[in-house]
Amino acid sequence: MKIVALSLSLLIIISGLPFMNQTFAAPVISIETSQETYHYGDHLSMTINVSEITGDAATIYIIDTEERKSLLLNPPIFQETTGFPSKFPFDATIWKTGVYMLEVEYSGAKSSVQFYIKDTGEIALPFWLKDLATMWVVEPLVTDKDFSRAIEYLILKEIIKIPYTEPEGETIASIPDWVKNNAEWWIAEKISDTEFTLSLQYLVKKGIITVDLSKE
C-alpha cells in the first residue's frame, strides 16, 4: 500500500514539473523601433512585446554613440504589446549622428535593438526653440533680444545653417510683426521648419541677428 501511495505521489510530482517550469520561466520579450534609420526632425517610436503580463515594470536603457548607457524609461506593462512614441523629435543640439542601441529588461528577460541617426542636411529646428518661441510670441515672457540670442547660438552651432549673408539696406532695431506671425504659424505647425528659417535669414540681413558667418 505504501509503495502504491509513493508511486502515486511521484507521478503527481512528475506530471506537475512542466507546469512548474512554465511558472518560473522568464517571459519572452522583444523591442523594436518604427524605423532602422532616423533623421533630424523624426520621432523615435518603439514597441515592446511580451509573452505574458507579470505585473513588473520594464526598464529601457539607451546606449549612445560613445557607448554610454543611461536609463530612458521605466514604464509599467499592462498588455502584451505596448507602443512608446516620443513626444519630441531628434535634433542636433542633443543627438549626434551614429548608431544607438535600446535595451529592455522585464521580469528577468532582455532584448535589444539598434537604430541610426543620420543628418540629411534638411533643416530641423530643436523642440525647445518652439517652447521659447511660444514664450516670445504667445506669452510675452521672452524679449526680442533673448530670442535673437537663441537664434545666434543655433547658427553658430550650425544647427540652423544659413548661408553667409551681408547685412543689406537699413538695419532695423526690432523684429517685425510679420516675423512673429510666422513664428505663430510655425508653433501651430502651419509652416515648416524650412519656411520659418527664411524669416530668420531676413533677421540676419537686417542686422537684428549679428553672427559672423563669413568663411575664413
KAUR-V374191 format. One line per field, one symbol per residue. ss: DSSP state (@ for helix, = for strand, . for the rest). psi: psi as a letter, one per 30 degrees, with the letter a starting at -180 (. if undefined). A space follows every 10 residues. Layout:
ss = ???
psi = ???
//
This chain:
ss = .@@@@@@@@@ @@@@@@@@@@ @@@@....== ===...===. ....====== ......=.== ===.....== ===..=.... =====..... .......=== ======..== ========.. ......@@@@ @@@@@@@... ...@@@@@@@ @@@@@@.... .......... ......@@@@ @@@@@@@... ..@@@@@@@@ @@@@@..... ......
psi = eeeeeeeeee eeeeffeeee eeefkklkkl kllflekllk flkkklkkkl fljffllljk lkkafggkkl kelikljflf kkkikkeklk lffekllakl kkkkkjhfll llkllkkkjf flkjkkefee eeeefeeeji fkleeeeeee eeeeeeggej jklkkkkkak llflklefee eeeeeeeghf lleeeefeee eeeeeggekj kjgkk.
//
